[in-house]
Amino acid sequence: MPNSTLVKSLTYLGVVPFFLATFLTISNHSFLDVEGTQWFVTYSLVILSFMAGTLWGQAVNRSVGAKRAALASNGVTLIAWFAFLLVSMQAALIIFALAFIALYMLER
């Protein structure tokens, strides 16, 4: 893949906000008046949505199985979004972790 360096760079850069949010949480600091936990949870939701969206790109011209995976990825994203809106941050993080595992299983 000609863009493998770009993909790797973007992947590593995409992890940086998780580390920064974790640092803010552990050090009990905030950034722009937002606590580290909130940064972590919202960025998790963004990345989860992005990863679910990548399944759509794979499913556009593929088999029924790929289309089912794309639909399932929508379900995972919606569950994560509702978790963000309706449950505690700690519960949302657990749901997000399960959602990341579900997306991994769908991609396999």
N, C-alpha and C positions, 0 to 999 in steps of 0.2 A: 504494500500500500504506500503510495508516494507521500501521503500526508501523515505517516505514522509518527513523525517527530511532533507535528502539530497536535495530533490526538493525544499523545503522551503528555505533552506540555499542558494542554487544557485539562486533562485528567488530574494531573498533580496540582495545578492551580485551583481546580474545583474543590480540592480537599482543604485548602488553606482556610476558608471561612469556618469549617468545622473545628479546626485547631484553635483559631482565634476565639470562637464562641466558647469552646471548652476552657480556654485560658481565662476569659472573662468570668465564667461561672465559678471556676476554682478560686480565682483571686477576689471574687465578690465585687467586681467592678461592672460598670455599665459603659456603653458607647452610644452616643447620641441619645442619652436618657433611656436606653433599652437594655435590659439585663441580658447576660450571656445566654441564659436558658431560652429566652424568647428568640434571640438570634439563631440559636441552634435548631429550635423547633421549626421556625419559619423557613430556614434554609433547607432543612431536611425535606419539608413539603415541596419546595421548589425542585430539588434534585429528584425526589420521588416522581413528581409530575413529568420532569424531563425524561427520566428513564422509561416511564410508562409510554411516553410519546414516541420513543425510539421504536417500540414494538409496532406502532402504526406504520412507520416507514417500511418496516419489513413485511407488513401484511397487505400493502396496497395491491400488489399484483400476485399474490401468492394463493396457496390452497385454503380450503375451509378451515383447517387446523390453525393456520396463521391468523385468519380472521377471528377465530374464537379467542386466540391469545390476545389480540388487540382489544376485543370487547372485554375480556377479563381484566386487562390492564386498566381500562376505564373504570371498572368496578373497584379495583384496588385504589385508584386515585381518588375516587369519590368517597370511599370509606375513610381514607386518610384525611381528606378535606373535612368531612363531618366530624371526625375525631378531633381535629384541630379546633373546630368551632364549638364542640359540645362537651368535651371531657377535659379533665385536668391535663396540665402539661406532661406530668409523669406518665399518665395513661396514654396520652397521644404518642409519646416517645416509644412506648411498648408496641402500640399499634403500628407506628411507622417502621419499627424494626421488623415486625411480622410482614408488613407490606413490601419491604425491600427483599425479604426472603421469598415472598410470593412472586415478585417480579423476576427474581433470579430463576425460580423454578419455571416460570412461563417462558423465559428465554431459552432455557435448556430444552 
